Amino acid sequence: MKVSTSTVLDNGSSILLMLEPSEELLSEQARIVSLLPEQVPVKELHVTLMRSAGSAKAFPSPPPFVEFDNEACLVTDGSKTSVYLRATEASQSALADYVASIEELLGVDGLQNKARIFHVSLSNRAGPPGESVANVWEYQAIPVR
């Protein structure tokens, strides 16, 4: 599923790539919530790119879209549970390159977690984005069918 990007935002702790919710993405989000009633839709759909590292006034233009795998996965880290879509391999590569360009702009290196799996959290137990499992690659993912 291909989703358009909108802006890059530094919220003080992370740099986020905001997404334009497509009909397909919103439909998948609704499907998840109907299958898992304890899940609440995340309103501010985004991909976390990296930790915040400075005060860039402007970021380079982000990739115009991110493509996600079609299989949603449930992940729990003990206190948090969320459902996410993983970016495809091509988008993983494009996002890693984009993060490298931000690091270059900021004059820093090594902020990008090389193990990171770029993803969008569709739902969690409470709704706010900060309630989602951040490092999904560290936990067992269960497909949601």
ZANUVO-514379 format. One record per residue: residue in three letters; chain; residue number from 0; x, y, z of N, C-alpha, C, O in turn. Coordinates in pm, 1 decimal. Example, Ala and Ser with C-alpha at 12.3 -4.5 7.8 and 13.67 -1.06 7.14 Angstrom:
2
<'ALA','A',0,<1319.0,-569.0,780.0>,<1230.0,-450.0,780.0>,<1320.0,-330.0,780.0>,<1423.6,-331.9,846.5>>
<'SER','A',1,<1285.0,-225.0,708.0>,<1367.0,-106.0,714.0>,<1290.0,3.0,787.0>,<1340.9,113.8,803.9>>
***
This chain:
145
<'MET','A',0,<84.7,-116.8,0.0>,<0.0,0.0,0.0>,<89.5,123.3,0.0>,<179.1,136.4,83.4>>
<'LYS','A',1,<64.7,211.2,-92.1>,<144.5,333.3,-108.7>,<72.7,449.2,-40.4>,<-45.7,473.1,-64.1>>
<'VAL','A',2,<147.0,521.7,46.1>,<89.3,632.3,122.0>,<174.7,756.6,100.3>,<297.0,752.0,113.2>>
<'SER','A',3,<109.6,867.0,67.5>,<180.4,993.2,45.9>,<229.9,1050.6,178.3>,<167.4,1033.2,282.9>>
<'THR','A',4,<343.0,1119.1,171.1>,<397.6,1185.9,289.3>,<356.2,1332.6,286.8>,<319.6,1386.0,182.1>>
<'SER','A',5,<362.3,1396.8,402.7>,<328.2,1539.2,404.6>,<448.7,1620.5,452.2>,<517.4,1682.0,370.7>>
<'THR','A',6,<474.4,1621.5,579.3>,<582.1,1704.7,632.0>,<673.3,1623.8,723.9>,<641.6,1511.8,764.0>>
<'VAL','A',7,<787.1,1684.3,755.6>,<878.5,1627.4,854.5>,<869.5,1717.2,976.5>,<874.2,1839.7,965.1>>
<'LEU','A',8,<856.5,1655.9,1092.6>,<833.0,1728.9,1216.5>,<931.6,1681.4,1322.7>,<951.0,1561.4,1341.7>>
<'ASP','A',9,<993.1,1776.6,1391.3>,<1077.1,1745.2,1506.0>,<995.2,1777.7,1630.2>,<969.0,1894.5,1658.7>>
<'ASN','A',10,<954.8,1675.0,1703.8>,<870.9,1699.2,1821.8>,<952.8,1717.5,1949.9>,<896.9,1720.9,2059.5>>
<'GLY','A',11,<1084.8,1729.2,1936.1>,<1171.9,1749.3,2051.1>,<1241.6,1622.4,2095.9>,<1351.4,1628.0,2151.2>>
<'SER','A',12,<1179.0,1508.1,2072.7>,<1244.4,1382.1,2108.5>,<1270.3,1295.0,1986.7>,<1362.8,1213.8,1986.4>>
<'SER','A',13,<1188.4,1311.7,1882.8>,<1203.5,1232.1,1760.8>,<1176.1,1318.5,1637.7>,<1109.7,1421.9,1645.2>>
<'ILE','A',14,<1229.0,1272.8,1525.1>,<1197.8,1336.4,1396.9>,<1100.5,1243.6,1326.4>,<1129.4,1126.0,1304.4>>
<'LEU','A',15,<984.3,1298.6,1291.1>,<873.3,1220.5,1237.4>,<843.5,1259.2,1093.8>,<849.1,1376.9,1058.1>>
<'LEU','A',16,<811.9,1160.3,1011.3>,<763.1,1182.1,876.2>,<612.6,1162.5,881.6>,<564.5,1050.3,897.0>>
<'MET','A',17,<538.8,1271.2,869.0>,<393.3,1264.8,877.3>,<336.2,1208.5,746.9>,<388.1,1234.4,638.3>>
<'LEU','A',18,<228.2,1131.0,760.3>,<165.8,1065.3,645.5>,<28.9,1125.3,616.6>,<-41.1,1170.5,707.2>>
<'GLU','A',19,<-7.9,1124.8,488.9>,<-142.0,1164.1,446.0>,<-226.3,1036.8,446.5>,<-205.2,949.3,362.5>>
<'PRO','A',20,<-321.3,1024.5,539.5>,<-397.5,900.3,547.4>,<-478.1,874.9,419.4>,<-565.1,954.0,382.9>>
<'SER','A',21,<-448.2,765.4,353.1>,<-521.5,727.5,232.4>,<-645.3,646.7,271.9>,<-655.7,598.6,384.7>>
<'GLU','A',22,<-738.3,632.5,178.1>,<-858.1,550.6,202.4>,<-817.1,408.8,241.2>,<-874.8,348.9,332.0>>
<'GLU','A',23,<-717.0,356.1,171.4>,<-671.7,219.4,197.1>,<-612.5,206.4,337.7>,<-637.8,107.9,407.1>>
<'LEU','A',24,<-535.2,304.3,378.6>,<-474.2,302.2,512.2>,<-581.5,314.3,620.2>,<-578.2,241.2,719.2>>
<'LEU','A',25,<-675.5,405.1,602.1>,<-783.2,422.2,699.7>,<-872.7,299.3,705.6>,<-922.5,263.6,812.4>>
<'SER','A',26,<-893.3,235.0,592.4>,<-972.1,112.2,587.8>,<-903.3,0.8,665.9>,<-968.5,-73.9,738.8>>
<'GLU','A',27,<-771.9,-10.1,650.6>,<-695.6,-111.5,725.6>,<-700.1,-80.5,875.2>,<-711.4,-171.6,957.2>>
<'GLN','A',28,<-691.6,44.9,909.8>,<-699.8,85.6,1049.6>,<-835.7,45.7,1108.7>,<-841.8,-6.7,1219.9>>
<'ALA','A',29,<-943.2,70.0,1035.2>,<-1077.9,33.1,1081.0>,<-1092.3,-118.6,1092.6>,<-1156.8,-167.9,1185.1>>
<'ARG','A',30,<-1033.0,-192.1,1000.1>,<-1038.6,-339.2,1003.5>,<-971.7,-390.4,1130.8>,<-1023.7,-480.0,1197.2>>
<'ILE','A',31,<-856.1,-332.9,1164.3>,<-782.4,-373.8,1283.9>,<-867.0,-351.7,1408.9>,<-878.1,-440.1,1493.8>>
<'VAL','A',32,<-925.7,-234.3,1419.4>,<-1004.6,-200.2,1537.8>,<-1128.9,-288.9,1547.3>,<-1172.7,-321.3,1657.7>>
<'SER','A',33,<-1185.8,-328.3,1434.1>,<-1302.0,-417.7,1439.7>,<-1261.2,-559.1,1482.2>,<-1338.1,-627.6,1549.7>>
<'LEU','A',34,<-1142.4,-602.8,1443.8>,<-1093.4,-734.9,1483.8>,<-1043.6,-737.5,1627.9>,<-1058.1,-837.5,1698.2>>
<'LEU','A',35,<-984.8,-626.2,1670.7>,<-924.0,-616.1,1803.5>,<-984.8,-496.8,1877.6>,<-926.7,-388.3,1877.4>>
<'PRO','A',36,<-1101.5,-515.6,1941.2>,<-1173.1,-403.3,2003.5>,<-1095.5,-329.4,2111.2>,<-1130.1,-216.1,2144.4>>
<'GLU','A',37,<-990.4,-391.3,2167.2>,<-910.3,-322.3,2269.0>,<-814.6,-221.3,2207.9>,<-751.1,-144.2,2279.9>>
<'GLN','A',38,<-803.8,-221.1,2075.8>,<-716.9,-127.9,2005.3>,<-793.5,-0.5,1968.1>,<-912.1,-4.5,1935.5>>
<'VAL','A',39,<-722.4,112.5,1974.0>,<-778.2,243.7,1941.5>,<-696.4,299.8,1824.6>,<-573.7,290.2,1826.2>>
<'PRO','A',40,<-762.0,358.3,1722.9>,<-686.0,412.2,1609.5>,<-588.9,523.0,1652.0>,<-622.5,607.5,1734.9>>
<'VAL','A',41,<-469.8,521.7,1594.9>,<-374.1,630.6,1613.9>,<-415.0,741.2,1517.0>,<-432.4,716.0,1397.7>>
<'LYS','A',42,<-430.1,861.4,1567.0>,<-479.3,972.0,1483.6>,<-368.6,1035.9,1399.8>,<-390.0,1065.5,1282.2>>
<'GLU','A',43,<-252.8,1057.1,1457.6>,<-142.8,1124.0,1386.7>,<-51.2,1018.1,1325.4>,<49.6,979.7,1384.7>>
<'LEU','A',44,<-87.6,971.7,1206.5>,<-11.7,864.1,1142.5>,<121.6,917.3,1091.3>,<127.2,1017.4,1019.8>>
<'HIS','A',45,<229.2,847.8,1129.6>,<363.1,893.2,1095.8>,<460.8,776.3,1097.8>,<429.5,667.7,1146.4>>
<'VAL','A',46,<578.9,800.9,1044.3>,<691.7,709.0,1054.6>,<799.0,781.1,1135.5>,<842.8,889.6,1097.4>>
<'THR','A',47,<841.7,721.6,1246.8>,<950.8,780.0,1324.4>,<1080.3,752.5,1249.7>,<1112.1,637.6,1219.2>>
<'LEU','A',48,<1154.9,858.4,1220.2>,<1278.0,844.7,1142.9>,<1400.0,824.8,1231.4>,<1483.7,738.9,1203.8>>
<'MET','A',49,<1410.5,904.0,1337.7>,<1530.5,900.9,1421.4>,<1507.6,983.9,1546.7>,<1408.3,1055.9,1557.6>>
<'ARG','A',50,<1600.5,973.2,1641.1>,<1597.4,1060.9,1758.7>,<1622.7,1204.0,1714.4>,<1691.2,1228.5,1615.1>>
<'SER','A',51,<1567.7,1296.4,1787.9>,<1594.6,1437.3,1762.3>,<1738.4,1467.4,1800.9>,<1789.7,1414.5,1899.5>>
<'ALA','A',52,<1803.4,1553.5,1721.8>,<1945.7,1575.6,1746.6>,<1989.7,1719.5,1732.9>,<2109.7,1746.9,1730.4>>
<'GLY','A',53,<1899.7,1808.3,1724.3>,<1943.4,1945.5,1704.6>,<1826.0,2032.1,1666.7>,<1710.0,1995.0,1684.6>>
<'SER','A',54,<1857.5,2144.8,1615.6>,<1752.1,2241.3,1585.9>,<1754.1,2278.3,1438.6>,<1781.0,2393.2,1403.5>>
<'ALA','A',55,<1726.5,2183.5,1353.8>,<1718.3,2214.8,1211.4>,<1592.4,2298.0,1188.3>,<1483.7,2261.5,1233.0>>
<'LYS','A',56,<1607.8,2407.1,1119.9>,<1492.2,2492.7,1089.5>,<1411.1,2434.7,973.7>,<1289.9,2454.7,965.2>>
<'ALA','A',57,<1479.5,2363.0,885.2>,<1411.7,2301.8,771.1>,<1480.3,2169.2,740.7>,<1600.3,2152.8,762.8>>
<'PHE','A',58,<1403.3,2077.2,690.6>,<1455.0,1946.6,653.6>,<1454.0,1933.2,502.3>,<1376.9,2001.6,435.0>>
<'PRO','A',59,<1538.2,1846.1,447.4>,<1531.1,1820.6,303.4>,<1392.0,1765.7,268.5>,<1322.3,1712.0,354.6>>
<'SER','A',60,<1353.5,1779.5,144.1>,<1224.4,1723.9,100.9>,<1223.7,1573.8,123.7>,<1316.2,1503.8,82.4>>
<'PRO','A',61,<1119.2,1524.0,189.4>,<1113.4,1380.6,216.6>,<1073.8,1302.4,91.4>,<1029.0,1360.9,-7.2>>
<'PRO','A',62,<1090.2,1170.7,95.7>,<1037.9,1090.2,-14.4>,<888.6,1121.8,-30.3>,<820.4,1142.2,70.1>>
<'PRO','A',63,<836.4,1126.4,-152.6>,<696.1,1165.8,-172.8>,<595.3,1063.6,-122.6>,<478.9,1096.7,-99.8>>
<'PHE','A',64,<639.5,940.4,-105.3>,<548.8,837.7,-54.2>,<630.4,731.1,17.9>,<751.7,719.4,0.8>>
<'VAL','A',65,<559.1,654.3,98.8>,<615.2,536.0,163.6>,<522.8,421.3,126.4>,<400.5,433.7,133.0>>
<'GLU','A',66,<581.8,311.1,87.8>,<502.4,192.9,55.9>,<512.7,95.2,172.9>,<621.4,69.0,224.4>>
<'PHE','A',67,<397.6,42.0,213.7>,<391.5,-48.9,327.5>,<348.2,-187.9,282.9>,<272.6,-203.8,187.0>>
<'ASP','A',68,<398.5,-289.2,355.8>,<351.7,-425.7,334.8>,<203.4,-430.5,367.1>,<152.5,-346.3,441.1>>
<'ASN','A',69,<134.3,-528.8,311.6>,<-10.1,-540.0,333.9>,<-46.4,-614.3,461.6>,<-162.9,-613.7,501.4>>
<'GLU','A',70,<50.0,-678.2,526.8>,<19.2,-755.8,646.0>,<43.8,-674.4,772.6>,<156.5,-634.9,802.4>>
<'ALA','A',71,<-64.1,-650.4,845.9>,<-52.7,-581.5,974.5>,<-2.5,-679.4,1079.4>,<-33.4,-798.5,1074.6>>
<'CYS','A',72,<75.9,-627.8,1174.8>,<132.3,-710.7,1281.1>,<102.5,-650.6,1417.2>,<109.1,-529.1,1436.0>>
<'LEU','A',73,<69.4,-737.7,1512.1>,<46.8,-700.0,1650.8>,<176.1,-724.4,1727.1>,<240.2,-828.2,1710.4>>
<'VAL','A',74,<214.1,-628.8,1810.6>,<336.7,-642.5,1889.5>,<311.1,-586.5,2028.9>,<241.0,-486.8,2046.0>>
<'THR','A',75,<370.2,-653.6,2128.7>,<356.8,-611.9,2267.8>,<495.2,-603.2,2330.3>,<579.2,-690.8,2309.9>>
<'ASP','A',76,<518.1,-496.9,2406.7>,<648.0,-483.5,2474.1>,<634.4,-498.2,2625.0>,<725.3,-460.7,2698.9>>
<'GLY','A',77,<525.3,-550.9,2670.5>,<500.6,-566.6,2814.1>,<394.8,-469.9,2861.7>,<290.3,-511.8,2911.4>>
<'SER','A',78,<420.7,-339.3,2847.0>,<323.5,-239.6,2891.1>,<243.2,-180.2,2775.3>,<137.0,-121.9,2796.9>>
<'LYS','A',79,<292.8,-194.6,2654.3>,<226.0,-136.3,2537.9>,<198.2,-244.8,2433.5>,<275.4,-339.4,2417.3>>
<'THR','A',80,<86.8,-228.4,2363.9>,<52.1,-316.4,2252.5>,<7.2,-228.7,2137.5>,<-71.2,-135.8,2157.0>>
<'SER','A',81,<55.8,-257.0,2018.8>,<11.9,-181.4,1901.7>,<13.2,-269.9,1778.3>,<71.8,-378.1,1776.8>>
<'VAL','A',82,<-53.5,-220.1,1674.9>,<-58.0,-287.7,1545.5>,<6.3,-194.8,1444.3>,<-23.4,-75.4,1440.7>>
<'TYR','A',83,<95.6,-250.5,1361.2>,<169.9,-168.0,1267.6>,<178.3,-233.1,1130.6>,<154.3,-352.8,1114.1>>
<'LEU','A',84,<213.2,-150.2,1032.8>,<247.9,-195.6,898.6>,<394.2,-162.8,876.3>,<438.4,-51.5,904.7>>
<'ARG','A',85,<468.3,-257.8,826.2>,<611.2,-241.8,799.4>,<629.0,-178.9,661.7>,<558.8,-215.2,567.3>>
<'ALA','A',86,<721.8,-85.5,649.9>,<756.2,-29.9,518.0>,<821.8,-141.2,435.1>,<892.8,-226.1,488.8>>
<'THR','A',87,<797.2,-139.4,304.5>,<858.0,-238.8,215.5>,<1009.4,-221.2,213.1>,<1061.1,-119.7,259.6>>
<'GLU','A',88,<1079.7,-319.3,159.3>,<1226.0,-310.7,151.4>,<1271.7,-186.4,74.7>,<1366.2,-119.3,116.1>>
<'ALA','A',89,<1204.7,-155.4,-37.1>,<1242.2,-36.4,-114.7>,<1223.2,90.3,-31.0>,<1307.7,179.8,-34.9>>
<'SER','A',90,<1114.0,99.0,44.1>,<1091.0,216.1,128.9>,<1185.5,217.4,248.8>,<1226.8,324.6,293.2>>
<'GLN','A',91,<1220.7,99.2,302.2>,<1319.3,93.1,411.0>,<1449.0,160.3,365.2>,<1507.4,241.3,437.2>>
<'SER','A',92,<1492.4,125.2,244.9>,<1616.2,179.4,189.6>,<1605.8,330.1,165.6>,<1696.6,405.4,200.6>>
<'ALA','A',93,<1495.0,373.5,105.9>,<1474.9,517.0,78.0>,<1471.0,597.6,208.1>,<1526.2,707.4,214.8>>
<'LEU','A',94,<1406.4,543.8,310.5>,<1398.3,615.3,438.3>,<1533.9,618.9,508.3>,<1568.5,719.7,569.9>>
<'ALA','A',95,<1610.7,511.2,500.0>,<1745.3,510.2,559.3>,<1833.3,615.2,490.7>,<1909.8,685.4,556.9>>
<'ASP','A',96,<1822.3,625.5,357.8>,<1898.3,727.8,285.1>,<1853.8,867.8,326.1>,<1936.2,958.1,340.4>>
<'TYR','A',97,<1723.7,885.4,344.8>,<1671.5,1015.6,385.6>,<1722.9,1053.6,525.0>,<1761.1,1168.3,548.3>>
<'VAL','A',98,<1723.6,957.9,616.4>,<1775.7,983.4,750.7>,<1923.0,1021.9,743.4>,<1967.3,1111.5,815.3>>
<'ALA','A',99,<1998.9,955.3,657.2>,<2140.6,990.7,639.8>,<2154.4,1135.6,592.7>,<2247.3,1204.8,634.2>>
<'SER','A',100,<2063.4,1182.5,506.6>,<2069.6,1321.4,459.8>,<2036.8,1418.9,572.9>,<2091.3,1529.1,577.1>>
<'ILE','A',101,<1948.2,1379.3,664.6>,<1918.0,1463.7,780.6>,<2039.4,1469.2,873.1>,<2074.8,1575.7,923.7>>
<'GLU','A',102,<2102.8,1354.2,894.8>,<2223.4,1352.1,978.4>,<2330.6,1444.0,919.8>,<2397.9,1516.4,993.1>>
<'GLU','A',103,<2345.8,1440.4,788.8>,<2444.2,1525.8,722.7>,<2408.3,1673.0,742.9>,<2495.4,1754.4,773.6>>
<'LEU','A',104,<2281.5,1707.0,725.8>,<2234.7,1844.2,745.5>,<2262.8,1892.5,887.6>,<2304.4,2006.5,908.5>>
<'LEU','A',105,<2239.6,1804.0,985.3>,<2259.5,1839.9,1125.6>,<2405.3,1831.6,1169.0>,<2441.4,1877.1,1277.5>>
<'GLY','A',106,<2490.1,1772.4,1082.1>,<2631.0,1757.9,1116.9>,<2655.0,1654.6,1225.3>,<2748.5,1666.7,1304.4>>
<'VAL','A',107,<2569.9,1552.6,1228.4>,<2582.9,1445.0,1327.1>,<2589.3,1311.9,1253.5>,<2552.9,1301.2,1136.4>>
<'ASP','A',108,<2636.1,1212.4,1324.5>,<2642.7,1079.0,1265.0>,<2605.0,977.9,1371.9>,<2630.8,998.6,1490.5>>
<'GLY','A',109,<2544.4,869.8,1329.6>,<2515.8,760.4,1420.9>,<2385.3,770.4,1496.0>,<2361.8,691.9,1587.9>>
<'LEU','A',110,<2299.3,864.4,1460.2>,<2169.6,872.3,1527.8>,<2072.5,767.8,1474.4>,<1977.2,729.9,1542.4>>
<'GLN','A',111,<2097.0,722.5,1354.2>,<2009.2,624.7,1292.0>,<2038.5,487.1,1350.9>,<2151.9,439.2,1347.1>>
<'ASN','A',112,<1935.3,425.1,1404.8>,<1948.5,288.9,1455.4>,<1946.9,196.9,1333.3>,<1845.7,186.3,1264.1>>
<'LYS','A',113,<2058.9,130.9,1307.7>,<2071.6,47.9,1186.8>,<1975.6,-70.7,1188.2>,<1945.2,-126.5,1082.8>>
<'ALA','A',114,<1927.7,-109.7,1305.6>,<1833.6,-221.6,1315.3>,<1688.4,-175.8,1295.9>,<1597.6,-258.4,1287.0>>
<'ARG','A',115,<1667.5,-44.7,1289.3>,<1531.5,9.6,1281.8>,<1452.3,-50.7,1165.8>,<1501.9,-66.4,1054.3>>
<'ILE','A',116,<1328.2,-83.2,1196.9>,<1231.8,-120.6,1093.3>,<1134.8,-3.5,1085.7>,<1056.4,19.5,1177.8>>
<'PHE','A',117,<1140.8,70.3,975.1>,<1048.6,181.8,957.6>,<907.9,124.7,942.6>,<886.2,28.1,869.5>>
<'HIS','A',118,<813.3,185.7,1012.7>,<676.5,134.5,1015.9>,<580.2,247.3,1053.7>,<621.8,354.3,1098.1>>
<'VAL','A',119,<451.7,220.9,1035.4>,<348.2,311.5,1083.9>,<262.2,232.7,1181.5>,<214.6,123.5,1150.2>>
<'SER','A',120,<243.0,289.2,1299.6>,<153.5,228.3,1397.8>,<11.6,272.3,1365.2>,<-18.5,391.6,1360.8>>
<'LEU','A',121,<-75.1,174.1,1342.5>,<-214.2,203.9,1308.5>,<-302.4,216.9,1432.2>,<-398.3,294.2,1432.9>>
<'SER','A',122,<-269.7,141.3,1536.2>,<-352.5,143.5,1656.5>,<-268.4,104.7,1777.1>,<-160.5,46.7,1765.0>>
<'ASN','A',123,<-322.0,138.9,1893.8>,<-262.8,98.2,2021.0>,<-374.6,95.7,2124.0>,<-491.4,109.8,2087.7>>
<'ARG','A',124,<-342.7,78.5,2248.8>,<-447.1,65.5,2351.4>,<-513.7,197.0,2390.3>,<-622.1,196.0,2448.6>>
<'ALA','A',125,<-450.4,311.1,2358.9>,<-503.0,439.2,2405.5>,<-529.0,541.8,2295.3>,<-613.6,629.4,2313.1>>
<'GLY','A',126,<-458.9,533.7,2182.3>,<-478.4,628.4,2073.2>,<-363.2,723.4,2046.4>,<-324.1,738.9,1930.7>>
<'PRO','A',127,<-305.7,789.2,2150.3>,<-193.8,879.2,2122.0>,<-73.6,802.5,2065.4>,<-46.1,690.3,2107.8>>
<'PRO','A',128,<-2.5,862.6,1970.3>,<110.4,793.4,1908.1>,<215.8,744.2,2007.5>,<277.3,639.9,1985.3>>
<'GLY','A',129,<237.4,817.4,2116.0>,<337.4,779.1,2214.7>,<304.0,652.3,2292.0>,<387.2,601.0,2366.9>>
<'GLU','A',130,<183.6,602.2,2274.3>,<141.2,479.4,2341.7>,<169.6,354.6,2258.4>,<139.3,243.2,2301.1>>
<'SER','A',131,<227.7,373.0,2139.7>,<260.3,259.7,2052.9>,<397.0,202.0,2089.0>,<481.8,271.1,2145.6>>
<'VAL','A',132,<417.2,75.5,2055.6>,<547.5,12.6,2072.9>,<642.6,79.6,1973.8>,<615.1,82.3,1853.8>>
<'ALA','A',133,<753.0,133.3,2022.8>,<844.9,208.6,1937.6>,<937.2,116.8,1857.4>,<945.0,127.4,1735.0>>
<'ASN','A',134,<1005.4,28.9,1925.5>,<1106.3,-55.8,1861.5>,<1046.4,-191.7,1826.8>,<1079.7,-292.7,1888.8>>
<'VAL','A',135,<958.6,-193.4,1728.4>,<883.7,-315.7,1695.4>,<974.9,-431.6,1658.0>,<936.6,-547.3,1674.8>>
<'TRP','A',136,<1094.3,-403.3,1607.7>,<1186.2,-508.5,1564.7>,<1243.3,-587.7,1682.4>,<1303.9,-692.9,1661.8>>
<'GLU','A',137,<1225.1,-539.2,1804.4>,<1279.0,-607.3,1922.3>,<1184.0,-711.1,1981.4>,<1219.6,-781.8,2075.6>>
<'TYR','A',138,<1062.4,-720.2,1925.6>,<959.4,-806.4,1985.1>,<900.0,-900.7,1879.7>,<910.2,-877.2,1759.3>>
<'GLN','A',139,<838.9,-1005.8,1928.6>,<770.6,-1102.9,1842.7>,<647.9,-1036.9,1779.6>,<560.4,-987.0,1850.3>>
<'ALA','A',140,<642.2,-1036.9,1647.0>,<527.2,-980.2,1576.0>,<430.6,-1091.9,1539.9>,<471.3,-1198.5,1493.8>>
<'ILE','A',141,<301.4,-1066.0,1561.6>,<196.2,-1162.0,1530.9>,<111.3,-1104.7,1418.7>,<53.4,-997.4,1435.1>>
<'PRO','A',142,<101.9,-1173.9,1303.4>,<17.2,-1123.4,1194.9>,<-128.9,-1111.3,1238.4>,<-182.0,-1196.7,1309.5>>
<'VAL','A',143,<-191.8,-1003.3,1193.7>,<-334.9,-980.5,1221.9>,<-409.6,-1009.0,1092.1>,<-396.7,-935.3,994.4>>
<'ARG','A',144,<-486.1,-1114.6,1092.3>,<-557.5,-1154.9,969.5>,<-706.7,-1148.3,987.5>,<-781.6,-1178.7,894.6>>
***
